Amino acid sequence: MGELEGARLVAGGTDLLVDLKEGITQAEDLISLQQITELRGIEIMDARIRIGALATPKEIVSNSIIAKHLPALGDAARSMASPQIRSMATIGGNIASAVPSADLPPSLIAAQATVQLVCSDSPREVSLADFFTGPRLTVCGAGEIVTAFFVPVLPPGTGIAYEKFVSREANVLAVASVAARLTVKDSVIVQASIVLGAVAPTPLLADEASALLVGKSPSDDLFARVSKQAAQESRPISDVRGSLWFRTELIPVLTRRALARALDRAQENSKSGK
C-alpha cells in the first residue's frame, strides 16, 4: 500500500508477502496498518460511498451499501481468490499493487471512483482512472499512503456490471475482464463507459467503444458492434494464462455480457428510483 525509505506498508499482506518471497520486491522493514481504525469502514458521506483502504473483499461482498449501490464491485470481490484470501486481503492492497489482472479496479473505474492519498502534507484525491501508470506502478509518491476510495452514488437509470474469464478454478486470476457502465434515460443511452482488465499494462478505458453507445437505444446489434471495437482498443500480451489471440477473442464476449447485465441493472435502478 506504500513505501517509506526502505520499509513497506502492509495490510493483509496477501500480495506483498508473496512478492517478497519471490524477490519481486524488497523491504528492510514491514509496517503494519492493521491497527489504524481510520482506514476501515464502508459508509455513505455526502452522496459518495467511502470505502476504507483496509476493507476486505469479504466485507465488500457482505456489505449492504455495496449490494444496494455498487453490486458490480461485490461481483468482482466475490470472484477473487479463495475465501481465506478474501478474508485477509484489502482493497487498498489489491489496488495499490497495480497488478494488471486485479479484479477490483475495472468496476471502480467505471463507477468514477477516486483514491485518497495521504502523507505529511494535505491529503489529495486522484481519479482511479489516472492512478495506474504501468504494471505495478502508480502515481503514489514517496511517503504517501492509500487511505480510502470514494465512489459517487450512481444516478437513476445507471447500472454497472463486471465479467471476467479465468483459465481454471484453481487459478482465479483474470485472463481478461470487462466492466461496463450504462446510464439510460427514455430508452436512450446517455452515458457509458467500458473498462478492460488484464489486456493492457493498466486498466484500460475503451473510449471509442464507450462513445459508440451514447445517444443510441440499447440493442443486441449495438452491443455486438461496440464489443468488437472494445477488442480493437485492447492491448493484450501472451503469458502463461492466455495468448494474445485468446485474450483478443475473449473481449467481445465479456463486453457483450457486461453490457447486457449493466442494462438490466440500469433498468432496475430506474424502476426502484435509487
RONU-984443 format. One record per residue (C-alpha): x negated, y negated, z negated; residue number from 1; chain; residue in one letter. Coordinates in steps of 0.2 Angstrom, whole numbers, plus 5000, padded with zeros to 4 digits. Each point is the difference from the previous one (the first is absolute). Last residue first. Layout:
N
X	Y	Z	NUM	A	a
...
REM end
This chain:
274
5161	4977	5032	274	A	k
5017	4997	5008	273	A	g
5005	5019	5000	272	A	s
5005	5000	5018	271	A	k
4985	4990	5006	270	A	s
4988	5011	4990	269	A	n
5008	5016	5007	268	A	e
4998	4993	5018	267	A	q
4982	4995	4997	266	A	a
4997	5018	4992	265	A	r
5007	5009	5015	264	A	d
4990	4988	5012	263	A	l
4984	5004	4990	262	A	a
5003	5018	5001	261	A	r
5002	4999	5019	260	A	a
4984	4989	5001	259	A	l
4990	5012	4990	258	A	a
5005	5015	5010	257	A	r
4996	4991	5017	256	A	r
4983	4994	4993	255	A	t
4996	5017	4994	254	A	l
5003	5008	5017	253	A	v
4991	4986	5010	252	A	p
4985	5000	4988	251	A	i
4997	5019	5001	250	A	l
4994	5001	5018	249	A	e
4986	4987	4996	248	A	t
4995	5010	4985	247	A	r
4999	5016	5010	246	A	f
4989	4991	5013	245	A	w
4988	4993	4988	244	A	l
4998	5017	4992	243	A	s
5007	5005	4982	242	A	g
4995	5004	4983	241	A	r
4981	5003	5002	240	A	v
4998	4984	5010	239	A	d
5004	4992	5016	238	A	s
5004	4981	5001	237	A	i
5015	4990	5001	236	A	p
5003	4982	5006	235	A	r
5018	4998	5001	234	A	s
5008	4986	5012	233	A	e
5004	5012	5014	232	A	q
5009	5011	4987	231	A	a
5011	4986	4994	230	A	a
5004	4996	5018	229	A	q
5007	5018	5002	228	A	k
5010	4998	4984	227	A	s
5008	4984	5007	226	A	v
5006	5009	5016	225	A	r
5007	5014	4990	224	A	a
5008	4988	4987	223	A	f
5009	4990	5014	222	A	l
5007	5016	5008	221	A	d
5006	5007	4983	220	A	d
5009	4983	4997	219	A	s
4999	4985	4989	218	A	p
5007	4984	5008	217	A	s
4987	4988	5006	216	A	k
4994	4983	4994	215	A	g
4984	5007	4992	214	A	v
4995	5018	5004	213	A	l
4987	4996	5013	212	A	l
4991	4989	4987	211	A	a
4996	5014	4989	210	A	s
4992	5010	5014	209	A	a
4989	4985	5004	208	A	e
4995	4997	4982	207	A	d
4996	5018	4996	206	A	a
4994	4995	4982	205	A	l
4985	5012	4997	204	A	l
4995	5007	4983	203	A	p
4980	4999	5001	202	A	t
4987	5009	5010	201	A	p
5014	5006	5012	200	A	a
5011	5015	5002	199	A	v
5002	5005	4981	198	A	a
5015	4989	4998	197	A	g
5011	4990	5012	196	A	l
5011	4985	4995	195	A	v
5015	4996	5010	194	A	i
5009	4983	4997	193	A	s
5017	4994	5004	192	A	a
5011	4984	4998	191	A	q
5017	4995	5008	190	A	v
5005	5017	5007	189	A	i
5018	4998	5006	188	A	v
5016	5009	4995	187	A	s
5007	4984	4992	186	A	d
4984	4998	4989	185	A	k
4986	5014	4999	184	A	v
4984	4999	4991	183	A	t
4988	5014	5004	182	A	l
4984	5006	4992	181	A	r
4990	5015	5005	180	A	a
4986	5009	4992	179	A	a
4990	5013	5010	178	A	v
4987	5013	4995	177	A	s
4987	5011	5009	176	A	a
4989	5014	4994	175	A	v
5006	4996	4983	174	A	a
4991	5008	4985	173	A	l
5011	5014	4993	172	A	v
4987	5013	5002	171	A	n
5007	5017	4992	170	A	a
5016	4997	5008	169	A	e
4993	5000	5018	168	A	r
4995	4988	5014	167	A	s
5010	4985	4993	166	A	v
5012	4989	5009	165	A	f
5007	4984	4993	164	A	k
5016	4990	5000	163	A	e
5004	4984	4990	162	A	y
5017	4991	5001	161	A	a
5005	4982	4997	160	A	i
5017	4992	5001	159	A	g
5007	4983	5001	158	A	t
5018	4995	5002	157	A	g
5000	4989	4985	156	A	p
4983	4992	4995	155	A	p
4987	5011	4992	154	A	l
4994	4995	4983	153	A	v
4983	4992	5003	152	A	p
4985	5012	4995	151	A	v
4987	4995	4988	150	A	f
4985	5011	4996	149	A	f
4990	4999	4984	148	A	a
4982	4999	4992	147	A	t
4987	5003	5013	146	A	v
4984	4995	4992	145	A	i
4988	4987	5006	144	A	e
4982	5000	4994	143	A	g
4992	5000	5017	142	A	a
5013	4996	5013	141	A	g
5015	5011	5006	140	A	c
5002	4996	5018	139	A	v
5000	5019	5003	138	A	t
4989	5014	5007	137	A	l
5002	5019	4998	136	A	r
5003	5002	5018	135	A	p
5001	4982	5007	134	A	g
5006	4982	4995	133	A	t
5016	5005	4990	132	A	f
5008	4986	4990	131	A	f
5008	4990	5015	130	A	d
5016	5011	5002	129	A	a
5000	5000	4981	128	A	l
5003	4982	5000	127	A	s
4988	4992	4987	126	A	v
5004	4992	4983	125	A	e
4988	4991	4990	124	A	r
4996	5000	4981	123	A	p
4991	4985	4994	122	A	s
4981	5002	4996	121	A	d
4992	5013	4989	120	A	s
5007	5013	5011	119	A	c
5018	5005	5006	118	A	v
5007	5007	5016	117	A	l
5019	5001	5003	116	A	q
5005	5011	5015	115	A	v
5014	4994	5011	114	A	t
5014	5011	5008	113	A	a
5009	4996	5016	112	A	q
5011	5015	4999	111	A	a
4992	5007	5016	110	A	a
4983	4998	4991	109	A	i
5007	5010	4985	108	A	l
5006	5014	5011	107	A	s
4983	5001	5009	106	A	p
4989	4998	4984	105	A	p
5007	5015	4989	104	A	l
4995	5015	5010	103	A	d
4981	4998	5001	102	A	a
4993	5007	5017	101	A	s
4989	4985	5003	100	A	p
4992	5001	4983	99	A	v
4999	4982	4993	98	A	a
4995	5006	4982	97	A	s
5009	4984	4994	96	A	a
5017	5007	5006	95	A	i
4999	5017	4991	94	A	n
4992	4993	4985	93	A	g
5012	4986	4997	92	A	g
5015	5012	5003	91	A	i
4993	5011	4987	90	A	t
4996	5019	4999	89	A	a
5003	5010	4985	88	A	m
5017	5007	5001	87	A	s
5000	5001	5019	86	A	r
4984	5010	4999	85	A	i
5008	5013	4989	84	A	q
5016	5000	5011	83	A	p
4989	5004	5015	82	A	s
4995	4989	5014	81	A	a
5010	4985	5005	80	A	m
5017	5003	5009	79	A	s
5010	4994	4985	78	A	r
4991	4983	5000	77	A	a
5004	4998	5019	76	A	a
5018	5004	4997	75	A	d
5001	4988	4985	74	A	g
4992	4986	5010	73	A	l
5014	5003	5013	72	A	a
5013	4999	4986	71	A	p
4996	4981	4998	70	A	l
5015	4991	4992	69	A	h
5011	5013	4991	68	A	k
4987	5015	4998	67	A	a
4986	4987	4996	66	A	i
5011	4992	4986	65	A	i
5005	5017	4993	64	A	s
4983	5006	4998	63	A	n
4997	5019	5001	62	A	s
4989	5000	5016	61	A	v
4991	4985	4995	60	A	i
4996	5007	4983	59	A	e
4993	5016	5008	58	A	k
4990	4990	5012	57	A	p
4992	4992	4985	56	A	t
5001	4981	4995	55	A	a
4983	4994	4994	54	A	l
5000	4986	5013	53	A	a
5016	4993	4993	52	A	g
5015	4999	5013	51	A	i
5009	4984	5000	50	A	r
5016	5000	5010	49	A	i
5004	4982	5006	48	A	r
5016	4990	4998	47	A	a
4993	4990	4986	46	A	d
4993	5014	4991	45	A	m
5006	5018	5002	44	A	i
4991	5013	4990	43	A	e
4988	5015	5001	42	A	i
4988	5001	4986	41	A	g
4981	5002	4996	40	A	r
4985	4988	5003	39	A	l
5004	4989	4985	38	A	e
4999	5016	4989	37	A	t
4981	5000	5002	36	A	i
4995	5016	4991	35	A	q
4998	5010	5016	34	A	q
4988	4989	5008	33	A	l
4984	5011	4998	32	A	s
4983	4993	5004	31	A	i
4988	5012	5008	30	A	l
4981	4997	4999	29	A	d
4985	5002	5012	28	A	e
5011	5003	5015	27	A	a
4998	5007	5017	26	A	q
5012	5004	5015	25	A	t
5001	5013	5013	24	A	i
4989	5011	4990	23	A	g
5012	5015	5000	22	A	e
5002	5000	4981	21	A	k
5001	4981	4999	20	A	l
5014	5000	5014	19	A	d
5009	5014	4991	18	A	v
5000	4990	4984	17	A	l
5006	4984	5009	16	A	l
5015	5008	5009	15	A	d
5009	5008	4985	14	A	t
4992	4988	4988	13	A	g
5017	4995	4992	12	A	g
4994	4983	4996	11	A	a
4982	4997	5003	10	A	v
4990	4984	5002	9	A	l
4982	5003	5007	8	A	r
4984	4993	4992	7	A	a
4985	4995	5010	6	A	g
5003	4981	4998	5	A	e
5019	5001	4999	4	A	l
5010	5010	5013	3	A	e
5019	5002	5003	2	A	g
5015	5011	5000	1	A	m
REM end
